[in-house]
Amino acid sequence: MQMGKRGHIDHLALKVHDEECLQEVRRRLVKAGASDGTITDFGAVRLVTFKDPDGMEGEVARWTDSKRVLGFEERKRELWPD
């Protein structure tokens, strides 16, 4: 879907406080079929993306202690273990 076509909000990000919480939300999103469980690590932030029942994309993010934000070419992907 093209950016801006959903109305005023077409992306939502939720912040969690620690890695344990990120992993729990990741597990729940996969169980609900809302995410493939991939975590994208940008250094300063780690996130898992999801789609809500209406198809809107969102992410759950945990900020790390790193000051460096990795570019798209440098990002690391952690796949959900099958």
C-alpha positions as CSV (number, residue, x, y, z in Angstrom):
1,M,0.0,0.0,0.0
2,Q,1.3,3.5,-0.9
3,M,2.4,5.7,2.0
4,G,-0.3,8.2,3.1
5,K,-3.2,6.3,1.5
6,R,-4.5,5.0,4.9
7,G,-5.3,8.4,6.2
8,H,-3.4,10.4,8.9
9,I,-1.7,7.3,10.4
10,D,-0.2,4.7,8.2
11,H,2.6,3.4,10.5
12,L,2.6,2.7,14.3
13,A,5.6,2.1,16.5
14,L,5.4,0.8,20.1
15,K,8.3,0.9,22.5
16,V,9.2,-1.8,24.9
17,H,11.7,-1.5,27.8
18,D,13.8,-4.6,27.5
19,E,14.9,-7.6,25.4
20,E,12.7,-10.0,27.4
21,C,9.6,-7.9,26.6
22,L,10.6,-7.7,22.9
23,Q,11.0,-11.5,22.7
24,E,7.6,-12.0,24.4
25,V,5.8,-9.6,22.1
26,R,7.6,-11.3,19.1
27,R,6.4,-14.7,20.2
28,R,2.8,-13.5,20.6
29,L,2.8,-11.8,17.2
30,V,4.1,-14.9,15.5
31,K,1.5,-17.1,17.3
32,A,-1.3,-14.7,16.2
33,G,-0.1,-14.8,12.6
34,A,0.6,-11.1,12.6
35,S,4.4,-11.3,12.0
36,D,7.1,-13.7,10.6
37,G,9.1,-13.0,13.8
38,T,12.1,-11.4,12.1
39,I,13.9,-9.0,14.3
40,T,15.8,-6.2,12.5
41,D,18.8,-4.9,14.4
42,F,19.8,-1.3,13.6
43,G,22.3,-1.1,16.4
44,A,20.6,1.6,18.5
45,V,17.2,0.0,18.0
46,R,15.9,-3.6,17.5
47,L,12.5,-4.1,16.1
48,V,9.9,-6.7,15.0
49,T,7.3,-5.7,12.5
50,F,3.6,-6.8,12.3
51,K,0.4,-6.2,10.4
52,D,-2.8,-5.5,12.2
53,P,-6.2,-7.1,11.1
54,D,-6.8,-4.1,8.8
55,G,-3.4,-4.5,7.1
56,M,-1.7,-1.5,8.8
57,E,1.9,-2.1,9.4
58,G,3.5,-1.4,12.7
59,E,6.6,-2.3,14.7
60,V,7.6,-3.0,18.3
61,A,11.0,-1.5,19.1
62,R,13.5,-1.7,21.9
63,W,16.2,1.0,22.1
64,T,19.6,-0.3,23.1
65,D,22.6,1.3,24.7
66,S,24.3,1.8,21.4
67,K,24.6,5.3,20.1
68,R,25.2,4.2,16.5
69,V,22.3,3.7,14.1
70,L,23.1,1.2,11.4
71,G,22.1,1.9,7.8
72,F,19.9,-0.4,5.8
73,E,22.9,-2.1,4.3
74,E,24.5,-2.7,7.7
75,R,21.4,-3.9,9.5
76,K,21.2,-7.4,10.9
77,R,18.3,-9.8,10.6
78,E,17.4,-12.4,13.2
79,L,14.9,-14.9,11.7
80,W,12.3,-16.6,13.8
81,P,13.5,-20.2,14.5
82,D,11.4,-22.8,12.8
